């Protein structure tokens, strides 16, 4: 079942140049979808259509059976949560508790239900012990978790993340990958995100779209997407490092060409098979 469907969608900021150009795109319920592309490809514009921050100027956007139109804004923003690239653009309250509670208070949630929901959201991101801290005194990775908790507290059906790994150290990035996968698996929340690190894409995505000049130029599951190597290189996107290593070994006849591994685990299995004694 599709939770997001864009049909022939166009949008222009100046009336002359389309940021989105007759775009068709679907996202299934519970999927993890990466949207890639160079700066100016239309990714941020696309994301802002999901909860009505922008309205399509042509075509139709439907999210969880709701058309993206003004009269649906309140409900759309409950169903679609957004985490910004820079957490400082999202955090503005004096304590972590008030930050996570803000959206809930606007929904008239109070008392024990409010307290329990705030603690539940903070527990999901491993930050319950920070509940009385000032979010502006936290590290970048900790701020990212608080921003995520403030969105999770609203119990959205779709979570949209703009460059969630920006400025994170490798340890924090690894923790965020595991956290987002857990959120997707345990809460059933659909994930849509953009990023530049090709090594993270296979760890966090089921489906990948490549955008350029407001259009989708390539899309598919992980295997379909990364096997289109010529198209990826035309847009200056590299393969995940383990896939590139396997590609070089295949070229030199050291590995059989049985499809590219995209993770270290897949590469390990392929190399072990190649080294196993022949019966």
Helices and strands as residue ranges (DSSP letters): E 2-12, E 18-28, E 32-36, H 43-49, E 58-63, E 66-67, G 70-72, H 73-79, E 80-83, G 87-89, H 96-106, H 111-124, G 128-130, G 135-137, H 140-152, E 158-162, H 170-187, E 190-194, H 198-204, E 207-212, E 215-221, H 222-226, H 229-234, H 241-251, H 264-275
